């Protein structure tokens, strides 16, 4: 019997199979997520993600399900972002039907349903050339009081009734660069008072005070973090959640302090910033007022003591599983594999690499760009020490739904 190889039959079949395979790959090639001009997205196999197999995917899956559940119930976000893509919403529905999964099953789910994209910023942009950039945030715990007494004279303010927050995709004409405004009695809008005006009494007499702290610097950092806890004189704790901001542009004062000290901005940590502000209250006030943005709070008795603060998505965030992202680029509920580092900050906290699957559940005024994230580290002093020292480059890997594909897309 003659071998079919001799007469070219199998080679022909191989060619046909190859053409069919090529056609199939053309129709199934993954599509990168929509990105700003100049931002680079490169597909990466799951097997190439450093630390991927060592992560606790069951934990990441449960945090992701919280976002999926909230979206399925159409719960409102505190800060609206880009719409959740239909394919991601579809995977959420699929995952909600599965409930709790083991670590291996959760890992298989992510691998079977998502494609990994490494996101890089445009050439020449960002604090770390060619890399993603990570910072950290936390929930402060501050000594304070529910009434003005003794040293507690700096108020935390409730959201004013006349504050109107804009949809980021529908900023009214004349309010470009602002995220909110004041609704006047005649229904028209005007720019809301900035930090300096509010601190000088622009909102006095309206009954907005819902707590007091002793140090204006403590209030400032609580506003930067977006939430906090007050430790009251008798020892009990009251939780405060973000409730809006005045819509004025956010300015990070770290760069201002770096200029005053004549050092590179990367050398300014939360500890060094606090040390600078503690030297002279009048200088501290002047510097803090350079940031015109002012955050309002609400008391959050619905949060248990072990729950994290409420993030931009409207959900409690989870230490080392929740990140804040640019809400104008990434949707809430997006899985992101984070690869960066924790610095050595002393106090028993040693430098270590962070390689974890995290979920986009928060946002922030300073979080701008596709390859940019703020990692939530938890509550209290130790979490604050770590979070305040994180200013590191790394890799930002987005898990984008496989269903988002079209013929001829780059692989």
C-alpha positions in Angstrom: 0.0 0.0 0.0 1.4 3.4 -1.0 1.8 6.1 1.6 -0.5 9.0 1.0 2.5 11.3 1.8 4.2 10.2 -1.4 1.4 11.5 -3.6 0.9 14.7 -1.7 -2.5 13.9 -0.3 -1.6 14.6 3.3 0.3 17.7 2.5 -2.8 18.9 0.7 -5.0 18.1 3.6 -2.6 19.9 5.9 -2.7 23.0 3.7 -6.5 22.9 3.8 -6.5 22.4 7.5 -4.1 25.2 7.9 -6.2 27.5 5.8 -9.3 26.6 7.9 -7.3 27.2 11.1 -6.1 30.6 9.8 -9.6 31.6 8.9 -10.8 30.6 12.4 -8.0 32.5 14.1 -8.9 35.6 12.0 -12.5 35.5 13.3 -11.4 34.8 16.9 -8.5 37.2 17.4 -8.9 39.2 20.6 -9.7 42.9 20.4 -7.8 45.2 22.7 -9.8 47.5 24.9 -10.5 51.0 23.6 -7.7 53.2 24.7 -6.5 56.9 24.5 -4.2 57.7 21.6 -0.7 56.7 22.1 -1.5 54.1 24.8 -0.1 50.6 23.9 -1.9 47.3 24.5 0.0 44.0 24.0 -1.6 40.6 24.4 0.0 38.4 27.0 -0.6 34.7 27.7 -1.9 33.9 31.2 1.1 31.6 31.6 3.4 34.6 31.2 1.9 36.6 34.0 4.4 36.6 36.8 2.8 35.2 40.0 -0.5 34.4 38.3 -0.7 30.8 39.4 0.3 31.6 43.0 -2.6 34.1 43.5 -5.7 33.4 45.4 -8.2 33.5 42.5 -11.1 32.4 44.7 -10.7 35.6 46.7 -10.4 37.8 43.6 -13.4 36.1 42.1 -15.6 36.9 45.2 -14.5 40.6 45.1 -15.3 40.7 41.4 -18.7 39.1 42.1 -19.5 42.0 44.4 -19.1 44.3 41.5 -21.1 42.0 39.2 -23.9 41.8 41.7 -24.1 45.6 42.2 -24.2 46.2 38.5 -26.9 43.5 37.9 -29.0 45.3 40.6 -28.4 48.6 38.8 -27.1 50.2 42.0 -25.9 53.8 41.4 -22.2 54.5 41.6 -20.9 57.4 43.7 -18.8 58.6 40.8 -20.2 57.6 37.4 -17.7 56.2 34.9 -17.6 54.8 31.4 -20.4 52.2 30.8 -19.6 48.6 31.5 -19.1 46.8 28.1 -21.9 44.4 27.2 -19.4 41.5 27.0 -18.1 42.2 30.5 -21.7 42.4 31.8 -22.4 39.1 30.1 -19.5 37.4 31.9 -20.8 38.9 35.2 -24.2 37.2 34.6 -22.4 34.0 33.9 -20.3 34.2 37.0 -23.2 35.1 39.2 -24.8 31.8 38.3 -21.7 29.9 39.5 -21.6 31.3 43.0 -18.5 30.4 45.1 -15.7 28.8 43.3 -12.5 27.1 44.4 -9.2 28.8 43.6 -8.5 26.5 40.7 -12.1 26.8 39.3 -11.9 30.6 39.6 -8.5 30.7 37.8 -10.0 28.5 35.0 -13.0 30.9 34.7 -10.7 33.9 34.2 -8.5 32.1 31.8 -11.4 30.7 29.8 -13.3 33.9 29.5 -10.7 36.7 29.3 -7.7 37.8 27.3 -4.8 39.6 29.1 -3.6 42.9 27.7 -0.5 44.6 29.1 -1.2 48.4 29.1 1.7 50.8 28.6 1.4 54.6 28.7 2.4 56.7 25.7 6.1 57.1 25.1 7.6 59.8 27.2 4.6 60.1 29.6 4.1 59.1 33.2 6.3 59.3 36.2 8.1 56.0 35.2 9.0 55.9 31.6 7.4 53.0 29.7 5.7 51.6 32.8 2.5 51.7 34.6 2.4 53.8 37.8 1.0 52.8 41.1 0.2 54.7 44.3 -1.6 53.6 47.4 -4.5 54.8 49.6 -6.1 53.8 52.9 -8.8 54.7 55.3 -7.5 57.1 58.0 -8.5 56.7 61.6 -8.5 60.2 63.3 -9.3 61.3 66.8 -12.4 63.5 66.7 -15.8 64.4 68.0 -19.4 64.6 66.8 -19.7 68.0 68.4 -17.4 71.0 68.5 -15.6 70.8 71.8 -12.1 71.3 73.2 -9.4 70.8 70.5 -12.0 69.5 67.9 -12.7 72.7 65.9 -12.2 71.7 62.3 -15.5 70.5 60.8 -16.3 67.6 58.4 -19.1 68.8 56.2 -22.1 66.9 54.8 -23.0 67.2 51.1 -24.8 70.5 50.4 -28.3 70.2 48.9 -27.4 72.7 46.1 -24.4 70.7 44.8 -24.9 69.2 41.4 -22.4 66.5 40.2 -21.9 66.3 36.4 -21.9 63.2 34.3 -18.2 63.0 33.1 -19.4 62.6 29.5 -21.9 65.5 29.7 -20.2 68.6 31.2 -22.3 71.7 30.6 -20.9 74.4 28.4 -18.9 76.9 30.4 -18.0 74.3 33.1 -15.2 72.5 31.3 -12.6 71.4 33.8 -15.1 71.2 36.6 -17.0 68.1 37.9 -19.8 69.8 39.8 -21.5 73.1 40.3 -24.0 74.9 42.5 -27.7 75.0 41.5 -29.0 78.5 42.2 -32.6 79.2 43.2 -33.5 80.2 39.6 -32.3 76.8 38.4 -29.1 78.1 36.7 -25.6 76.8 37.6 -22.6 78.6 39.0 -19.1 77.4 40.0 -19.0 76.1 43.5 -16.8 77.8 46.1 -13.3 76.5 46.3 -11.4 75.1 49.3 -10.2 78.6 50.5 -13.7 80.1 50.3 -15.2 77.2 52.2 -12.6 77.3 54.9 -13.2 81.0 55.2 -16.9 80.5 55.8 -18.7 80.2 52.4 -20.9 77.4 53.7 -21.2 78.5 57.3 -24.7 78.6 58.9 -26.2 75.8 56.8 -25.9 73.1 59.4 -23.6 70.9 57.3 -21.2 70.0 60.2 -21.3 66.3 60.9 -18.1 65.9 62.9 -14.9 67.7 64.0 -11.2 66.9 64.1 -8.4 68.8 65.9 -6.0 69.2 63.0 -6.9 70.7 59.6 -4.1 68.5 58.1 -6.0 65.4 59.3 -9.1 66.6 57.6 -7.2 67.3 54.4 -5.7 63.8 54.2 -9.1 62.3 55.0 -10.5 64.2 52.1 -7.6 63.0 49.8 -8.4 59.4 50.8 -12.1 59.9 50.4 -13.2 58.3 53.6 -12.2 57.8 57.2 -13.0 56.9 60.8 -13.3 59.2 63.8 -12.2 57.7 67.1 -14.5 59.5 69.5 -13.4 60.7 73.0 -15.2 57.7 74.7 -13.4 55.2 72.4 -16.2 54.3 69.9 -15.8 54.8 66.2 -17.9 56.5 63.5 -17.4 55.8 59.8 -17.5 58.5 57.2 -18.0 57.8 53.5 -17.4 60.0 50.5 -20.5 62.0 49.5 -19.3 64.4 46.8 -16.9 67.2 46.1 -17.2 70.8 45.1 -16.1 70.1 41.5 -13.1 72.4 41.6 -9.9 71.0 40.0 -7.8 68.7 42.1 -4.1 69.7 42.7 -1.8 67.2 44.4 0.2 69.2 46.9 3.1 66.8 46.9 4.5 68.5 43.8 4.0 71.9 45.4 5.9 70.8 48.6 8.6 69.2 46.4 9.2 72.6 44.7 9.4 74.4 48.0 11.9 71.9 49.3 13.8 71.7 46.0 13.6 67.9 45.7 12.2 65.6 43.0 8.4 64.9 43.5 9.2 61.1 43.7 11.0 61.8 47.0 7.8 63.1 48.6 6.0 60.5 50.6 3.0 60.9 52.9 5.2 60.9 55.9 7.5 63.7 54.5 4.5 65.7 53.4 2.9 65.5 56.9 6.2 66.5 58.4 6.4 69.6 56.2 2.8 70.6 57.0 3.3 70.1 60.7 6.0 72.8 60.9 3.9 75.9 60.4 0.1 75.9 60.4 -0.1 79.1 58.3 2.1 77.6 55.6 0.2 74.3 55.8 -3.1 76.2 55.2 -1.6 78.1 52.3 -0.3 74.9 50.7 -3.5 72.9 51.2 -5.6 75.7 49.7 -3.6 75.3 46.5 -5.8 72.2 46.1 -9.2 73.9 45.4 -11.1 70.6 45.5 -13.1 70.0 48.8 -14.6 66.7 49.7 -17.9 66.2 51.5 -18.8 63.2 53.7 -21.7 61.3 55.1 -21.9 59.2 58.2 -21.9 55.5 57.2 -23.4 53.5 60.1 -24.3 50.7 57.6 -20.6 49.8 57.3 -19.5 47.1 59.7 -16.2 47.4 61.5 -14.4 45.0 59.2 -15.8 46.5 56.0 -13.7 48.8 53.9 -14.8 52.3 53.0 -17.2 52.9 50.1 -15.4 53.3 46.7 -16.5 55.1 43.6 -18.5 52.1 42.5 -20.6 52.4 45.6 -19.2 49.3 47.3 -16.9 48.7 50.2 -13.4 48.2 48.9 -11.1 45.3 49.9 -7.5 45.6 51.0 -5.1 44.5 48.2 -8.0 43.5 46.0 -9.6 46.8 45.1 -8.0 49.5 43.0 -8.9 53.0 41.9 -8.6 53.7 38.2 -9.3 56.4 35.7 -13.1 56.2 35.4 -13.1 58.0 32.0 -11.1 55.0 30.6 -11.9 51.9 32.5 -15.3 50.5 33.7 -16.0 49.5 37.3 -15.8 45.8 37.8 -12.8 45.4 35.5 -10.3 42.7 36.6 -6.7 44.0 36.5 -3.6 41.9 37.3 -1.3 44.2 39.3 2.5 43.8 39.3 4.4 46.3 41.4 6.0 46.6 44.8 5.6 47.6 48.4 8.5 49.7 49.7 10.3 49.2 53.0 8.6 51.6 55.4 9.9 50.2 58.7 7.7 49.1 61.5 7.9 45.5 60.5 6.7 46.1 56.9 9.3 44.8 54.6 9.6 45.4 50.9 7.7 42.9 48.8 6.4 42.4 45.3 2.6 42.7 44.8 1.3 40.3 42.1 -2.4 40.0 42.5 -5.6 40.1 40.5 -7.5 43.2 41.7 -10.8 44.7 40.7 -11.5 48.3 39.6 -14.0 49.5 42.2 -12.9 53.0 42.9 -11.6 56.2 41.2 -9.9 59.4 42.2 -9.1 62.9 40.8 -5.4 62.1 40.7 -5.8 58.8 39.0 -5.4 59.8 35.4 -4.3 57.5 32.5 -4.8 54.0 31.3 -1.8 52.5 33.0 -2.5 54.1 36.4 -4.0 52.8 39.6 -4.3 53.4 43.3 -4.2 50.3 45.5 -6.3 50.2 48.6 -4.2 49.0 51.6 -6.7 49.0 54.4 -7.5 51.1 57.4 -5.4 52.6 60.2 -1.9 53.9 60.8 0.1 50.9 59.4 -1.9 50.8 56.2 -1.4 54.5 55.9 2.4 54.2 56.3 2.6 51.7 53.5 0.1 53.4 51.2 1.8 56.7 51.6 5.1 55.3 50.5 4.0 53.6 47.3 5.0 55.5 44.2 6.2 52.7 42.0 6.3 51.6 38.4 5.2 48.2 37.4 3.0 46.4 34.9 -0.7 46.9 34.4 -2.5 43.8 32.9 -6.1 44.2 32.0 -8.4 41.2 31.7 -10.7 42.0 28.8 -13.6 39.7 27.7 -12.8 37.2 25.0 -16.2 37.7 23.5 -15.1 41.2 22.4 -13.6 40.1 19.1 -14.0 40.9 15.5 -12.4 39.5 12.3 -9.0 40.8 11.4 -8.1 42.3 14.8 -4.5 42.2 15.8 -3.5 39.3 18.0 
